[in-house]
Amino acid sequence: MKAGTVNPPILHLANFDKTFIFQTDSSDIGDGSVLMKEDESGVKHPIAVVSRKLLPRETKYSAVEKECFAIVWAVTKFQEYLYGKEFVLETDHQPLQYLGNAQFQNGRLMRWALALQPYRFVVRAIHGREKVTADFLSRYPCESV
C-alpha cells in the first residue's frame, strides 16, 4: 500500500493558473472521474479522483445518459476547482461533444445540460485508451455516497 502513495502516478497540487483537464467514464456498474493538470512537457498529472456505484435505477439508463450523468455528478464533486474557470472535458463518447449546443428530446439529458450551463468548458474527443484512470474507476467504483 505504501508503494502506491510514493510511486507515479502521484496526486499533484492544483495550480489555478493552468487549465484543468477533466475526464469521466461510466460503465454498467459505476462512474469514475479524474481531474488533472498538464505540465510543461505535456504530461497529465492527477489532482483528484472520485468514483461511485450506480444506483439500481441508474443502471437502466442508456449509454449516453450514463455518460452525461457521470459528468454532471463529477462536476459537482469538483466544483471548487471548476466553477468560474474554463476547463477541458475529455470524453470518448461522441454524442457528448455537442452537449453545450444540442437540443435534446430526452428530458434527463436536457436537465443535465441545463445543470452544466454555469460551467465554462470545452469538450475534446479522445480515444478510450487515453482515459485509463477514469475507465478503471468506473469499473471498480467505491461505495455510493
N, CA, C and O atoms as a GROMACS GRO file, in nm:
protein
  580
    1MET      N    1   0.083  -0.120   0.000
    1MET     CA    2   0.000   0.000   0.000
    1MET      C    3   0.087   0.126   0.000
    1MET      O    4   0.055   0.223  -0.068
    2LYS      N    5   0.196   0.124   0.076
    2LYS     CA    6   0.284   0.240   0.082
    2LYS      C    7   0.344   0.273  -0.054
    2LYS      O    8   0.360   0.390  -0.089
    3ALA      N    9   0.377   0.169  -0.131
    3ALA     CA   10   0.437   0.191  -0.263
    3ALA      C   11   0.341   0.267  -0.355
    3ALA      O   12   0.386   0.345  -0.439
    4GLY      N   13   0.210   0.247  -0.340
    4GLY     CA   14   0.112   0.316  -0.421
    4GLY      C   15   0.105   0.465  -0.395
    4GLY      O   16   0.055   0.540  -0.478
    5THR      N   17   0.155   0.509  -0.280
    5THR     CA   18   0.150   0.651  -0.247
    5THR      C   19   0.277   0.726  -0.283
    5THR      O   20   0.278   0.849  -0.285
    6VAL      N   21   0.385   0.655  -0.313
    6VAL     CA   22   0.511   0.722  -0.344
    6VAL      C   23   0.558   0.699  -0.487
    6VAL      O   24   0.655   0.761  -0.530
    7ASN      N   25   0.492   0.611  -0.560
    7ASN     CA   26   0.527   0.584  -0.699
    7ASN      C   27   0.424   0.648  -0.791
    7ASN      O   28   0.307   0.660  -0.755
    8PRO      N   29   0.466   0.689  -0.910
    8PRO     CA   30   0.372   0.750  -1.005
    8PRO      C   31   0.256   0.658  -1.037
    8PRO      O   32   0.276   0.536  -1.037
    9PRO      N   33   0.136   0.708  -1.065
    9PRO     CA   34   0.101   0.850  -1.062
    9PRO      C   35   0.070   0.896  -0.920
    9PRO      O   36  -0.008   0.834  -0.848
   10ILE      N   37   0.130   1.004  -0.882
   10ILE     CA   38   0.109   1.065  -0.750
   10ILE      C   39   0.020   1.187  -0.771
   10ILE      O   40   0.037   1.261  -0.868
   11LEU      N   41  -0.074   1.208  -0.679
   11LEU     CA   42  -0.161   1.326  -0.689
   11LEU      C   43  -0.078   1.453  -0.676
   11LEU      O   44   0.009   1.462  -0.590
   12HIS      N   45  -0.106   1.549  -0.760
   12HIS     CA   46  -0.036   1.678  -0.757
   12HIS      C   47  -0.128   1.784  -0.698
   12HIS      O   48  -0.250   1.766  -0.690
   13LEU      N   49  -0.069   1.893  -0.658
   13LEU     CA   50  -0.148   2.006  -0.610
   13LEU      C   51  -0.210   2.079  -0.728
   13LEU      O   52  -0.154   2.082  -0.838
   14ALA      N   53  -0.325   2.138  -0.704
   14ALA     CA   54  -0.393   2.214  -0.808
   14ALA      C   55  -0.319   2.344  -0.834
   14ALA      O   56  -0.275   2.411  -0.740
   15ASN      N   57  -0.307   2.380  -0.960
   15ASN     CA   58  -0.249   2.507  -1.000
   15ASN      C   59  -0.359   2.583  -1.073
   15ASN      O   60  -0.390   2.552  -1.188
   16PHE      N   61  -0.418   2.682  -1.009
   16PHE     CA   62  -0.532   2.754  -1.065
   16PHE      C   63  -0.492   2.848  -1.179
   16PHE      O   64  -0.579   2.908  -1.243
   17ASP      N   65  -0.364   2.861  -1.205
   17ASP     CA   66  -0.319   2.941  -1.319
   17ASP      C   67  -0.322   2.861  -1.448
   17ASP      O   68  -0.312   2.919  -1.557
   18LYS      N   69  -0.335   2.730  -1.437
   18LYS     CA   70  -0.339   2.643  -1.555
   18LYS      C   71  -0.481   2.591  -1.576
   18LYS      O   72  -0.562   2.589  -1.484
   19THR      N   73  -0.508   2.548  -1.698
   19THR     CA   74  -0.638   2.492  -1.732
   19THR      C   75  -0.648   2.350  -1.680
   19THR      O   76  -0.557   2.269  -1.700
   20PHE      N   77  -0.758   2.319  -1.613
   20PHE     CA   78  -0.779   2.183  -1.564
   20PHE      C   79  -0.831   2.096  -1.677
   20PHE      O   80  -0.903   2.142  -1.766
   21ILE      N   81  -0.793   1.970  -1.672
   21ILE     CA   82  -0.843   1.870  -1.765
   21ILE      C   83  -0.925   1.772  -1.683
   21ILE      O   84  -0.882   1.725  -1.578
   22PHE      N   85  -1.043   1.744  -1.733
   22PHE     CA   86  -1.140   1.665  -1.658
   22PHE      C   87  -1.182   1.546  -1.746
   22PHE      O   88  -1.232   1.566  -1.856
   23GLN      N   89  -1.161   1.425  -1.697
   23GLN     CA   90  -1.203   1.305  -1.769
   23GLN      C   91  -1.303   1.228  -1.685
   23GLN      O   92  -1.290   1.220  -1.563
   24THR      N   93  -1.401   1.172  -1.751
   24THR     CA   94  -1.502   1.094  -1.681
   24THR      C   95  -1.540   0.973  -1.766
   24THR      O   96  -1.527   0.974  -1.888
   25ASP      N   97  -1.587   0.869  -1.699
   25ASP     CA   98  -1.632   0.750  -1.769
   25ASP      C   99  -1.743   0.686  -1.688
   25ASP      O  100  -1.748   0.699  -1.565
   26SER      N  101  -1.830   0.616  -1.758
   26SER     CA  102  -1.937   0.544  -1.694
   26SER      C  103  -1.939   0.402  -1.749
   26SER      O  104  -1.920   0.381  -1.868
   27SER      N  105  -1.963   0.307  -1.662
   27SER     CA  106  -1.976   0.168  -1.703
   27SER      C  107  -2.114   0.120  -1.660
   27SER      O  108  -2.197   0.200  -1.616
   28ASP      N  109  -2.139  -0.008  -1.671
   28ASP     CA  110  -2.268  -0.064  -1.629
   28ASP      C  111  -2.284  -0.067  -1.478
   28ASP      O  112  -2.394  -0.086  -1.428
   29ILE      N  113  -2.173  -0.048  -1.404
   29ILE     CA  114  -2.182  -0.056  -1.258
   29ILE      C  115  -2.144   0.071  -1.186
   29ILE      O  116  -2.179   0.088  -1.069
   30GLY      N  117  -2.071   0.163  -1.252
   30GLY     CA  118  -2.028   0.281  -1.178
   30GLY      C  119  -1.980   0.394  -1.267
   30GLY      O  120  -1.972   0.382  -1.390
   31ASP      N  121  -1.948   0.505  -1.201
   31ASP     CA  122  -1.892   0.625  -1.264
   31ASP      C  123  -1.756   0.652  -1.204
   31ASP      O  124  -1.734   0.630  -1.085
   32GLY      N  125  -1.664   0.700  -1.286
   32GLY     CA  126  -1.532   0.738  -1.238
   32GLY      C  127  -1.486   0.864  -1.307
   32GLY      O  128  -1.511   0.883  -1.426
   33SER      N  129  -1.418   0.951  -1.233
   33SER     CA  130  -1.369   1.077  -1.289
   33SER      C  131  -1.234   1.112  -1.229
   33SER      O  132  -1.203   1.078  -1.115
   34VAL      N  133  -1.157   1.181  -1.310
   34VAL     CA  134  -1.026   1.227  -1.265
   34VAL      C  135  -1.006   1.372  -1.312
   34VAL      O  136  -1.036   1.406  -1.426
   35LEU      N  137  -0.957   1.454  -1.222
   35LEU     CA  138  -0.924   1.594  -1.251
   35LEU      C  139  -0.772   1.602  -1.263
   35LEU      O  140  -0.700   1.554  -1.175
   36MET      N  141  -0.724   1.662  -1.372
   36MET     CA  142  -0.580   1.663  -1.397
   36MET      C  143  -0.530   1.801  -1.439
   36MET      O  144  -0.608   1.891  -1.471
   37LYS      N  145  -0.400   1.814  -1.436
   37LYS     CA  146  -0.333   1.930  -1.494
   37LYS      C  147  -0.222   1.878  -1.583
   37LYS      O  148  -0.170   1.768  -1.564
   38GLU      N  149  -0.186   1.960  -1.681
   38GLU     CA  150  -0.081   1.922  -1.775
   38GLU      C  151   0.043   2.004  -1.747
   38GLU      O  152   0.036   2.126  -1.733
   39ASP      N  153   0.158   1.937  -1.737
   39ASP     CA  154   0.282   2.012  -1.711
   39ASP      C  155   0.341   2.064  -1.842
   39ASP      O  156   0.284   2.043  -1.949
   40GLU      N  157   0.453   2.131  -1.834
   40GLU     CA  158   0.516   2.194  -1.950
   40GLU      C  159   0.553   2.094  -2.058
   40GLU      O  160   0.557   2.129  -2.176
   41SER      N  161   0.581   1.970  -2.018
   41SER     CA  162   0.621   1.868  -2.116
   41SER      C  163   0.501   1.794  -2.176
   41SER      O  164   0.519   1.704  -2.258
   42GLY      N  165   0.379   1.831  -2.135
   42GLY     CA  166   0.259   1.769  -2.191
   42GLY      C  167   0.211   1.647  -2.116
   42GLY      O  168   0.117   1.580  -2.161
   43VAL      N  169   0.273   1.615  -2.004
   43VAL     CA  170   0.232   1.500  -1.923
   43VAL      C  171   0.118   1.542  -1.830
   43VAL      O  172   0.126   1.645  -1.764
   44LYS      N  173   0.013   1.461  -1.827
   44LYS     CA  174  -0.103   1.491  -1.741
   44LYS      C  175  -0.082   1.426  -1.604
   44LYS      O  176  -0.047   1.309  -1.593
   45HIS      N  177  -0.106   1.508  -1.500
   45HIS     CA  178  -0.090   1.460  -1.363
   45HIS      C  179  -0.225   1.470  -1.291
   45HIS      O  180  -0.291   1.573  -1.299
   46PRO      N  181  -0.266   1.364  -1.220
   46PRO     CA  182  -0.394   1.369  -1.149
   46PRO      C  183  -0.388   1.463  -1.028
   46PRO      O  184  -0.287   1.472  -0.958
   47ILE      N  185  -0.499   1.532  -1.007
   47ILE     CA  186  -0.514   1.620  -0.891
   47ILE      C  187  -0.610   1.556  -0.792
   47ILE      O  188  -0.586   1.556  -0.671
   48ALA      N  189  -0.720   1.502  -0.844
   48ALA     CA  190  -0.821   1.440  -0.759
   48ALA      C  191  -0.896   1.335  -0.840
   48ALA      O  192  -0.908   1.346  -0.962
   49VAL      N  193  -0.946   1.232  -0.772
   49VAL     CA  194  -1.025   1.127  -0.835
   49VAL      C  195  -1.150   1.099  -0.752
   49VAL      O  196  -1.147   1.111  -0.630
   50VAL      N  197  -1.258   1.063  -0.818
   50VAL     CA  198  -1.381   1.022  -0.750
   50VAL      C  199  -1.445   0.907  -0.827
   50VAL      O  200  -1.426   0.894  -0.948
   51SER      N  201  -1.519   0.825  -0.755
   51SER     CA  202  -1.596   0.719  -0.820
   51SER      C  203  -1.716   0.686  -0.734
   51SER      O  204  -1.721   0.720  -0.616
   52ARG      N  205  -1.813   0.620  -0.795
   52ARG     CA  206  -1.934   0.581  -0.724
   52ARG      C  207  -2.000   0.465  -0.795
   52ARG      O  208  -1.985   0.448  -0.916
   53LYS      N  209  -2.073   0.385  -0.718
   53LYS     CA  210  -2.154   0.279  -0.777
   53LYS      C  211  -2.285   0.339  -0.825
   53LYS      O  212  -2.338   0.432  -0.764
   54LEU      N  213  -2.336   0.286  -0.935
   54LEU     CA  214  -2.465   0.330  -0.985
   54LEU      C  215  -2.576   0.274  -0.897
   54LEU      O  216  -2.566   0.163  -0.846
   55LEU      N  217  -2.680   0.352  -0.879
   55LEU     CA  218  -2.799   0.305  -0.811
   55LEU      C  219  -2.874   0.211  -0.905
   55LEU      O  220  -2.857   0.220  -1.026
   56PRO      N  221  -2.956   0.121  -0.852
   56PRO     CA  222  -3.028   0.027  -0.940
   56PRO      C  223  -3.104   0.096  -1.053
   56PRO      O  224  -3.105   0.045  -1.166
   57ARG      N  225  -3.169   0.208  -1.027
   57ARG     CA  226  -3.244   0.277  -1.133
   57ARG      C  227  -3.150   0.336  -1.238
   57ARG      O  228  -3.188   0.346  -1.355
   58GLU      N  229  -3.029   0.375  -1.198
   58GLU     CA  230  -2.934   0.436  -1.291
   58GLU      C  231  -2.873   0.332  -1.386
   58GLU      O  232  -2.829   0.367  -1.495
   59THR      N  233  -2.871   0.205  -1.346
   59THR     CA  234  -2.818   0.101  -1.435
   59THR      C  235  -2.906   0.081  -1.557
   59THR      O  236  -2.862   0.021  -1.656
   60LYS      N  237  -3.028   0.130  -1.552
   60LYS     CA  238  -3.121   0.116  -1.664
   60LYS      C  239  -3.110   0.231  -1.764
   60LYS      O  240  -3.174   0.228  -1.869
   61TYR      N  241  -3.030   0.333  -1.734
   61TYR     CA  242  -3.011   0.445  -1.826
   61TYR      C  243  -2.942   0.397  -1.954
   61TYR      O  244  -2.870   0.297  -1.954
   62SER      N  245  -2.964   0.470  -2.063
   62SER     CA  246  -2.893   0.441  -2.187
   62SER      C  247  -2.746   0.483  -2.170
   62SER      O  248  -2.711   0.549  -2.072
   63ALA      N  249  -2.661   0.443  -2.265
   63ALA     CA  250  -2.518   0.476  -2.255
   63ALA      C  251  -2.494   0.626  -2.251
   63ALA      O  252  -2.414   0.674  -2.170
   64VAL      N  253  -2.562   0.701  -2.336
   64VAL     CA  254  -2.542   0.846  -2.337
   64VAL      C  255  -2.593   0.909  -2.207
   64VAL      O  256  -2.533   1.005  -2.158
   65GLU      N  257  -2.700   0.857  -2.150
   65GLU     CA  258  -2.750   0.909  -2.022
   65GLU      C  259  -2.651   0.880  -1.910
   65GLU      O  260  -2.626   0.966  -1.826
   66LYS      N  261  -2.594   0.759  -1.908
   66LYS     CA  262  -2.495   0.725  -1.805
   66LYS      C  263  -2.373   0.816  -1.816
   66LYS      O  264  -2.324   0.867  -1.715
   67GLU      N  265  -2.324   0.836  -1.937
   67GLU     CA  266  -2.206   0.921  -1.957
   67GLU      C  267  -2.234   1.066  -1.916
   67GLU      O  268  -2.151   1.129  -1.851
   68CYS      N  269  -2.349   1.117  -1.955
   68CYS     CA  270  -2.385   1.255  -1.922
   68CYS      C  271  -2.404   1.272  -1.771
   68CYS      O  272  -2.358   1.370  -1.713
   69PHE      N  273  -2.472   1.176  -1.708
   69PHE     CA  274  -2.492   1.184  -1.564
   69PHE      C  275  -2.359   1.177  -1.490
   69PHE      O  276  -2.341   1.245  -1.388
   70ALA      N  277  -2.266   1.095  -1.539
   70ALA     CA  278  -2.134   1.087  -1.476
   70ALA      C  279  -2.064   1.222  -1.479
   70ALA      O  280  -1.997   1.260  -1.383
   71ILE      N  281  -2.080   1.295  -1.589
   71ILE     CA  282  -2.019   1.428  -1.599
   71ILE      C  283  -2.082   1.524  -1.499
   71ILE      O  284  -2.012   1.594  -1.426
   72VAL      N  285  -2.214   1.526  -1.495
   72VAL     CA  286  -2.284   1.618  -1.403
   72VAL      C  287  -2.248   1.586  -1.259
   72VAL      O  288  -2.220   1.677  -1.180
   73TRP      N  289  -2.249   1.459  -1.223
   73TRP     CA  290  -2.217   1.419  -1.085
   73TRP      C  291  -2.075   1.461  -1.048
   73TRP      O  292  -2.051   1.517  -0.941
   74ALA      N  293  -1.979   1.432  -1.138
   74ALA     CA  294  -1.839   1.463  -1.107
   74ALA      C  295  -1.811   1.613  -1.107
   74ALA      O  296  -1.730   1.660  -1.027
   75VAL      N  297  -1.875   1.687  -1.196
   75VAL     CA  298  -1.856   1.833  -1.196
   75VAL      C  299  -1.899   1.892  -1.062
   75VAL      O  300  -1.834   1.983  -1.011
   76THR      N  301  -2.007   1.841  -1.005
   76THR     CA  302  -2.050   1.893  -0.875
   76THR      C  303  -1.950   1.853  -0.766
   76THR      O  304  -1.931   1.927  -0.670
   77LYS      N  305  -1.888   1.737  -0.780
   77LYS     CA  306  -1.786   1.695  -0.682
   77LYS      C  307  -1.661   1.782  -0.690
   77LYS      O  308  -1.597   1.809  -0.588
   78PHE      N  309  -1.626   1.826  -0.810
   78PHE     CA  310  -1.506   1.906  -0.832
   78PHE      C  311  -1.537   2.055  -0.848
   78PHE      O  312  -1.453   2.130  -0.898
   79GLN      N  313  -1.655   2.100  -0.806
   79GLN     CA  314  -1.695   2.237  -0.836
   79GLN      C  315  -1.602   2.340  -0.774
   79GLN      O  316  -1.590   2.451  -0.828
   80GLU      N  317  -1.536   2.310  -0.665
   80GLU     CA  318  -1.442   2.406  -0.605
   80GLU      C  319  -1.327   2.437  -0.701
   80GLU      O  320  -1.270   2.546  -0.697
   81TYR      N  321  -1.293   2.342  -0.785
   81TYR     CA  322  -1.186   2.360  -0.883
   81TYR      C  323  -1.238   2.420  -1.014
   81TYR      O  324  -1.169   2.498  -1.079
   82LEU      N  325  -1.361   2.383  -1.053
   82LEU     CA  326  -1.410   2.410  -1.188
   82LEU      C  327  -1.500   2.532  -1.203
   82LEU      O  328  -1.504   2.592  -1.311
   83TYR      N  329  -1.571   2.570  -1.099
   83TYR     CA  330  -1.667   2.678  -1.112
   83TYR      C  331  -1.596   2.811  -1.136
   83TYR      O  332  -1.506   2.848  -1.061
   84GLY      N  333  -1.638   2.882  -1.239
   84GLY     CA  334  -1.581   3.013  -1.270
   84GLY      C  335  -1.451   3.008  -1.347
   84GLY      O  336  -1.388   3.112  -1.370
   85LYS      N  337  -1.409   2.890  -1.387
   85LYS     CA  338  -1.283   2.874  -1.460
   85LYS      C  339  -1.306   2.781  -1.578
   85LYS      O  340  -1.369   2.676  -1.563
   86GLU      N  341  -1.257   2.818  -1.694
   86GLU     CA  342  -1.274   2.730  -1.810
   86GLU      C  343  -1.187   2.606  -1.794
   86GLU      O  344  -1.073   2.614  -1.749
   87PHE      N  345  -1.243   2.492  -1.830
   87PHE     CA  346  -1.169   2.366  -1.822
   87PHE      C  347  -1.196   2.283  -1.947
   87PHE      O  348  -1.285   2.315  -2.026
   88VAL      N  349  -1.119   2.178  -1.964
   88VAL     CA  350  -1.132   2.089  -2.079
   88VAL      C  351  -1.195   1.959  -2.031
   88VAL      O  352  -1.145   1.895  -1.938
   89LEU      N  353  -1.305   1.922  -2.094
   89LEU     CA  354  -1.372   1.795  -2.065
   89LEU      C  355  -1.333   1.697  -2.175
   89LEU      O  356  -1.371   1.715  -2.291
   90GLU      N  357  -1.260   1.594  -2.140
   90GLU     CA  358  -1.219   1.494  -2.237
   90GLU      C  359  -1.313   1.374  -2.228
   90GLU      O  360  -1.334   1.319  -2.120
   91THR      N  361  -1.369   1.335  -2.341
   91THR     CA  362  -1.462   1.223  -2.344
   91THR      C  363  -1.440   1.139  -2.469
   91THR      O  364  -1.397   1.189  -2.573
   92ASP      N  365  -1.470   1.010  -2.457
   92ASP     CA  366  -1.464   0.922  -2.573
   92ASP      C  367  -1.603   0.892  -2.626
   92ASP      O  368  -1.620   0.812  -2.718
   93HIS      N  369  -1.704   0.955  -2.566
   93HIS     CA  370  -1.842   0.932  -2.607
   93HIS      C  371  -1.882   1.044  -2.704
   93HIS      O  372  -1.910   1.156  -2.661
   94GLN      N  373  -1.885   1.014  -2.832
   94GLN     CA  374  -1.903   1.115  -2.937
   94GLN      C  375  -2.027   1.204  -2.921
   94GLN      O  376  -2.016   1.325  -2.942
   95PRO      N  377  -2.146   1.151  -2.885
   95PRO     CA  378  -2.262   1.240  -2.873
   95PRO      C  379  -2.244   1.352  -2.771
   95PRO      O  380  -2.309   1.456  -2.782
   96LEU      N  381  -2.159   1.333  -2.672
   96LEU     CA  382  -2.141   1.435  -2.569
   96LEU      C  383  -2.060   1.554  -2.618
   96LEU      O  384  -2.051   1.655  -2.548
   97GLN      N  385  -2.002   1.545  -2.737
   97GLN     CA  386  -1.929   1.659  -2.793
   97GLN      C  387  -2.024   1.776  -2.818
   97GLN      O  388  -1.981   1.891  -2.822
   98TYR      N  389  -2.151   1.747  -2.835
   98TYR     CA  390  -2.250   1.850  -2.866
   98TYR      C  391  -2.335   1.887  -2.745
   98TYR      O  392  -2.444   1.941  -2.760
   99LEU      N  393  -2.285   1.856  -2.626
   99LEU     CA  394  -2.360   1.877  -2.503
   99LEU      C  395  -2.401   2.022  -2.483
   99LEU      O  396  -2.513   2.048  -2.438
  100GLY      N  397  -2.315   2.115  -2.515
  100GLY     CA  398  -2.343   2.256  -2.490
  100GLY      C  399  -2.438   2.320  -2.589
  100GLY      O  400  -2.500   2.422  -2.558
  101ASN      N  401  -2.451   2.264  -2.708
  101ASN     CA  402  -2.532   2.331  -2.809
  101ASN      C  403  -2.640   2.242  -2.871
  101ASN      O  404  -2.694   2.276  -2.976
  102ALA      N  405  -2.670   2.131  -2.809
  102ALA     CA  406  -2.771   2.039  -2.864
  102ALA      C  407  -2.908   2.066  -2.802
  102ALA      O  408  -2.919   2.114  -2.689
  103GLN      N  409  -3.009   2.033  -2.879
  103GLN     CA  410  -3.145   2.038  -2.827
  103GLN      C  411  -3.191   1.894  -2.812
  103GLN      O  412  -3.212   1.823  -2.910
  104PHE      N  413  -3.208   1.852  -2.687
  104PHE     CA  414  -3.239   1.713  -2.658
  104PHE      C  415  -3.389   1.690  -2.651
  104PHE      O  416  -3.463   1.774  -2.601
  105GLN      N  417  -3.432   1.578  -2.702
  105GLN     CA  418  -3.571   1.536  -2.686
  105GLN      C  419  -3.587   1.461  -2.554
  105GLN      O  420  -3.698   1.448  -2.503
  106ASN      N  421  -3.478   1.414  -2.500
  106ASN     CA  422  -3.476   1.338  -2.375
  106ASN      C  423  -3.475   1.438  -2.258
  106ASN      O  424  -3.386   1.522  -2.249
  107GLY      N  425  -3.574   1.427  -2.169
  107GLY     CA  426  -3.585   1.519  -2.056
  107GLY      C  427  -3.467   1.514  -1.962
  107GLY      O  428  -3.423   1.618  -1.913
  108ARG      N  429  -3.415   1.394  -1.936
  108ARG     CA  430  -3.300   1.382  -1.846
  108ARG      C  431  -3.180   1.456  -1.903
  108ARG      O  432  -3.116   1.535  -1.834
  109LEU      N  433  -3.150   1.430  -2.030
  109LEU     CA  434  -3.034   1.495  -2.092
  109LEU      C  435  -3.051   1.646  -2.094
  109LEU      O  436  -2.954   1.720  -2.075
  110MET      N  437  -3.172   1.693  -2.116
  110MET     CA  438  -3.197   1.837  -2.117
  110MET      C  439  -3.171   1.897  -1.978
  110MET      O  440  -3.106   2.001  -1.967
  111ARG      N  441  -3.221   1.833  -1.874
  111ARG     CA  442  -3.198   1.882  -1.737
  111ARG      C  443  -3.049   1.885  -1.703
  111ARG      O  444  -3.000   1.980  -1.643
  112TRP      N  445  -2.978   1.779  -1.743
  112TRP     CA  446  -2.835   1.773  -1.712
  112TRP      C  447  -2.757   1.876  -1.793
  112TRP      O  448  -2.662   1.934  -1.742
  113ALA      N  449  -2.796   1.899  -1.918
  113ALA     CA  450  -2.731   2.002  -1.998
  113ALA      C  451  -2.754   2.140  -1.934
  113ALA      O  452  -2.663   2.224  -1.933
  114LEU      N  453  -2.874   2.163  -1.882
  114LEU     CA  454  -2.902   2.289  -1.813
  114LEU      C  455  -2.821   2.301  -1.685
  114LEU      O  456  -2.777   2.411  -1.650
  115ALA      N  457  -2.802   2.191  -1.614
  115ALA     CA  458  -2.723   2.193  -1.490
  115ALA      C  459  -2.577   2.229  -1.516
  115ALA      O  460  -2.509   2.282  -1.428
  116LEU      N  461  -2.529   2.200  -1.636
  116LEU     CA  462  -2.390   2.229  -1.670
  116LEU      C  463  -2.369   2.369  -1.727
  116LEU      O  464  -2.254   2.410  -1.748
  117GLN      N  465  -2.476   2.442  -1.752
  117GLN     CA  466  -2.463   2.575  -1.813
  117GLN      C  467  -2.380   2.674  -1.733
  117GLN      O  468  -2.311   2.756  -1.795
  118PRO      N  469  -2.381   2.672  -1.600
  118PRO     CA  470  -2.298   2.769  -1.528
  118PRO      C  471  -2.147   2.746  -1.545
  118PRO      O  472  -2.067   2.832  -1.509
  119TYR      N  473  -2.109   2.632  -1.597
  119TYR     CA  474  -1.968   2.598  -1.612
  119TYR      C  475  -1.920   2.629  -1.753
  119TYR      O  476  -1.995   2.615  -1.850
  120ARG      N  477  -1.794   2.671  -1.763
  120ARG     CA  478  -1.734   2.701  -1.892
  120ARG      C  479  -1.636   2.590  -1.925
  120ARG      O  480  -1.534   2.574  -1.858
  121PHE      N  481  -1.667   2.514  -2.029
  121PHE     CA  482  -1.577   2.405  -2.066
  121PHE      C  483  -1.577   2.382  -2.216
  121PHE      O  484  -1.671   2.417  -2.287
  122VAL      N  485  -1.469   2.323  -2.260
  122VAL     CA  486  -1.450   2.283  -2.398
  122VAL      C  487  -1.448   2.131  -2.399
  122VAL      O  488  -1.376   2.070  -2.321
  123VAL      N  489  -1.526   2.071  -2.488
  123VAL     CA  490  -1.529   1.926  -2.497
  123VAL      C  491  -1.426   1.882  -2.601
  123VAL      O  492  -1.427   1.930  -2.714
  124ARG      N  493  -1.340   1.791  -2.561
  124ARG     CA  494  -1.237   1.738  -2.651
  124ARG      C  495  -1.257   1.588  -2.664
  124ARG      O  496  -1.263   1.516  -2.564
  125ALA      N  497  -1.268   1.540  -2.787
  125ALA     CA  498  -1.283   1.396  -2.812
  125ALA      C  499  -1.148   1.327  -2.800
  125ALA      O  500  -1.048   1.373  -2.855
  126ILE      N  501  -1.146   1.218  -2.726
  126ILE     CA  502  -1.024   1.138  -2.712
  126ILE      C  503  -1.060   0.991  -2.732
  126ILE      O  504  -1.178   0.955  -2.730
  127HIS      N  505  -0.960   0.909  -2.751
  127HIS     CA  506  -0.981   0.765  -2.759
  127HIS      C  507  -0.994   0.709  -2.618
  127HIS      O  508  -0.937   0.763  -2.523
  128GLY      N  509  -1.070   0.601  -2.604
  128GLY     CA  510  -1.090   0.540  -2.473
  128GLY      C  511  -0.960   0.500  -2.405
  128GLY      O  512  -0.951   0.502  -2.282
  129ARG      N  513  -0.860   0.462  -2.483
  129ARG     CA  514  -0.732   0.419  -2.425
  129ARG      C  515  -0.657   0.534  -2.360
  129ARG      O  516  -0.560   0.511  -2.287
  130GLU      N  517  -0.699   0.658  -2.386
  130GLU     CA  518  -0.633   0.775  -2.328
  130GLU      C  519  -0.688   0.814  -2.192
  130GLU      O  520  -0.634   0.904  -2.127
  131LYS      N  521  -0.793   0.749  -2.148
  131LYS     CA  522  -0.851   0.784  -2.016
  131LYS      C  523  -0.857   0.661  -1.927
  131LYS      O  524  -0.963   0.619  -1.882
  132VAL      N  525  -0.741   0.606  -1.903
  132VAL     CA  526  -0.728   0.482  -1.829
  132VAL      C  527  -0.776   0.496  -1.684
  132VAL      O  528  -0.844   0.407  -1.634
  133THR      N  529  -0.744   0.606  -1.618
  133THR     CA  530  -0.780   0.623  -1.478
  133THR      C  531  -0.931   0.631  -1.460
  133THR      O  532  -0.987   0.562  -1.374
  134ALA      N  533  -0.998   0.714  -1.538
  134ALA     CA  534  -1.144   0.726  -1.528
  134ALA      C  535  -1.211   0.594  -1.562
  134ALA      O  536  -1.310   0.556  -1.499
  135ASP      N  537  -1.159   0.524  -1.662
  135ASP     CA  538  -1.213   0.395  -1.702
  135ASP      C  539  -1.201   0.294  -1.588
  135ASP      O  540  -1.295   0.221  -1.558
  136PHE      N  541  -1.084   0.289  -1.524
  136PHE     CA  542  -1.062   0.198  -1.412
  136PHE      C  543  -1.158   0.230  -1.296
  136PHE      O  544  -1.218   0.140  -1.238
  137LEU      N  545  -1.169   0.358  -1.264
  137LEU     CA  546  -1.256   0.399  -1.153
  137LEU      C  547  -1.403   0.365  -1.178
  137LEU      O  548  -1.476   0.335  -1.084
  138SER      N  549  -1.446   0.369  -1.303
  138SER     CA  550  -1.586   0.337  -1.333
  138SER      C  551  -1.613   0.188  -1.324
  138SER      O  552  -1.726   0.146  -1.297
  139ARG      N  553  -1.511   0.107  -1.346
  139ARG     CA  554  -1.529  -0.038  -1.340
  139ARG      C  555  -1.506  -0.096  -1.202
  139ARG      O  556  -1.551  -0.206  -1.172
  140TYR      N  557  -1.436  -0.021  -1.118
  140TYR     CA  558  -1.411  -0.063  -0.980
  140TYR      C  559  -1.446   0.052  -0.886
  140TYR      O  560  -1.358   0.106  -0.818
  141PRO      N  561  -1.573   0.091  -0.883
  141PRO     CA  562  -1.610   0.210  -0.805
  141PRO      C  563  -1.610   0.184  -0.655
  141PRO      O  564  -1.620   0.070  -0.609
  142CYS      N  565  -1.598   0.294  -0.580
  142CYS     CA  566  -1.610   0.286  -0.435
  142CYS      C  567  -1.759   0.282  -0.401
  142CYS      O  568  -1.844   0.288  -0.490
  143GLU      N  569  -1.789   0.273  -0.275
  143GLU     CA  570  -1.929   0.270  -0.232
  143GLU      C  571  -2.000   0.399  -0.269
  143GLU      O  572  -1.939   0.506  -0.269
  144SER      N  573  -2.127   0.389  -0.301
  144SER     CA  574  -2.207   0.506  -0.336
  144SER      C  575  -2.220   0.596  -0.215
  144SER      O  576  -2.240   0.550  -0.103
  145VAL      N  577  -2.209   0.728  -0.240
  145VAL     CA  578  -2.225   0.825  -0.129
  145VAL      C  579  -2.349   0.907  -0.147
  145VAL      O  580  -2.378   0.994  -0.064
   0.00000   0.00000   0.00000
